[in-house]
C-alpha cells in the first residue's frame, strides 16, 4: 500500500504495530503541527514545544507494539501533550525552588559592622597582651611590629645583640599566641567566609 494519506488513524495504528515506518510517518505528518501548536500555546517556548512534540513521537514509536489507545490516536497524542506540559511545569517548579534555596544560602550579608567591632576588639586584646610583656621584650616587639625595624636596627638602637632581639621577639610572639588562642576559631571563620 503506497498511499497512507487515505487510511484512517485506526488503520495506521494497526500498520504501525506491524512496524510499518510509513504508517508512523503519516501519523507524524497529521499531528506534528497540532501537537507543537498546543505545546507552544501552553509553554510559550519554541524550544520546549519542539522538545515535547519530538519526545511524544519518539515514545509513540518506541511503544508502538504495546501501546493501548482507548480513545482515538489524536486524543491519545493530545493527552500526551497535556501530561508532558504538566511534567515540564513540575520540573520548572523544582528548578525554581533550588534556585531560591541557592540564593538564600549564597546571599552575601553585610557584616562590615560586626567585622569592624571584632577587629577593634582584637586590636585591644593584642595591645593588652603586649602591655603585659616585660619592658625590654615589649620595646623590641614595638620596634619590630609597629615601627617595622629590622633585628639589626633594633639591636643597634637598644644596644643589645641581634640574638637577644630574636629571643625577645620569640618570647613576645609565644605569649601573644597563648594569649590570643581563643581568637583562632574566630579568625578562621572570619577569613573563610
DACORLIN-V227370 format. One record per helix or strand. SS is the DSSP state (h for helix, s for strand). FROM is the first residue (numbers start at 1). TO is the last residue. If there is no record, write none. Layout:
# DACORLIN-V227370
((SS;FROM;TO) (SS;FROM;TO))
This chain:
# DACORLIN-V227370
((h;4;6) (h;9;17) (h;21;43) (h;46;62) (h;73;106) (h;112;131) (h;135;146) (h;151;158) (h;162;179) (h;181;192))
